[in-house]
Structures are given as C-alpha cells and as structure tokens.
Amino acid sequence: MIKVLFFASYRDRLGVDQLELDSSAADITALKTELAERGELWKTTLQDRKTLVAVNQIMTKDSAAINDGDEVAFFPPVTGG
C-alpha cells in the first residue's frame, strides 16, 4: 500500500487530499502514469514537468523508486521572496 498526498492547488484541482493505493508502480513515473488513468484532469495535473514530488518527505525526481509502505507527496512549484 502506498499513501499518496496532494497539496495546495493539486488538492483543490483533484478534489482529494490523499489516497491509499495498492500499486505495482516501481517508480514515480509509473505512479504518475497509473494515476493519469483516472482521467484527463489527473493526467494534466500530474504530468506537468514542474510538479514537485517527495518520497517519505524527501524531495526527489520522477525516477525515484517507490516501495510498499512509502508516502508519496505531489505539490505544485512554490515561490517566495
């Protein structure tokens, strides 16, 4: 089981703040592809190259491996000053 969290505008856009998935995805890219199958809104939101992702609260890239029990968080780029 993988816990998937969505933050900020992603949470608002997708209408969900978290999911628990029985996923066979081996990495973030595969997980994004799996989630994109939920519909066009999911696809356009998560396939954005600017999407940030963390696995177990550590920022990572789409090539990062994921395992059963991991927590994956997606959020939009942030700006500050």
C-alpha positions in Angstrom: 0.0 0.0 0.0 1.3 3.4 -1.0 0.0 6.6 0.7 -0.3 9.4 -1.9 -0.7 13.0 -0.7 -1.8 16.1 -2.8 -1.1 19.6 -1.6 -2.1 23.2 -2.4 -3.7 23.7 -5.8 -3.3 20.0 -6.7 -5.5 19.1 -3.7 -8.1 21.7 -4.8 -7.9 20.7 -8.5 -8.2 16.9 -8.0 -10.7 17.2 -5.1 -8.7 14.8 -2.9 -6.0 15.3 -0.3 -4.8 11.7 0.0 -5.2 8.2 -1.4 -4.1 4.8 -0.3 -3.2 2.7 -3.3 -2.4 -0.9 -3.9 0.1 0.0 -6.7 2.6 -2.0 -8.7 4.4 1.2 -9.7 8.1 0.8 -9.3 8.9 4.5 -9.5 7.3 7.9 -9.5 7.0 8.0 -13.3 5.0 4.7 -13.3 2.8 6.0 -10.4 2.1 9.2 -12.3 1.1 7.1 -15.3 -1.2 5.0 -13.2 -2.9 8.0 -11.6 -3.3 9.6 -15.0 -5.6 6.8 -16.0 -8.1 8.3 -13.6 -8.9 10.9 -16.3 -7.7 14.0 -18.2 -7.6 16.2 -15.1 -5.3 13.8 -13.3 -3.1 13.5 -16.4 -2.7 17.2 -17.0 -2.1 17.9 -13.3 0.5 15.3 -12.6 2.2 15.2 -16.0 3.2 18.9 -15.6 7.0 19.0 -15.6 7.0 21.5 -12.8 5.3 19.1 -10.4 7.3 18.6 -7.3 7.4 15.2 -5.6 8.7 13.8 -2.3 9.0 10.2 -1.2 8.9 9.8 2.6 9.3 13.5 3.0 12.5 13.7 0.9 12.4 15.7 -2.3 13.2 13.5 -5.3 12.9 13.1 -9.1 10.4 11.0 -11.1 13.0 8.3 -11.5 13.0 7.6 -7.7 12.0 4.1 -6.7 8.9 3.6 -4.6 8.1 0.6 -2.4 5.2 -0.7 -0.4 4.6 1.4 2.7 6.1 4.6 1.1 4.4 8.0 1.3 4.5 10.0 -1.9 3.5 13.7 -2.0 2.8 15.8 -5.0 2.7 19.5 -5.0 3.0 22.5 -7.3 6.1 24.6 -7.5 6.3 27.2 -4.8 7.5 30.7 -5.0 8.6 33.0 -2.2 10.5 36.1 -1.6 
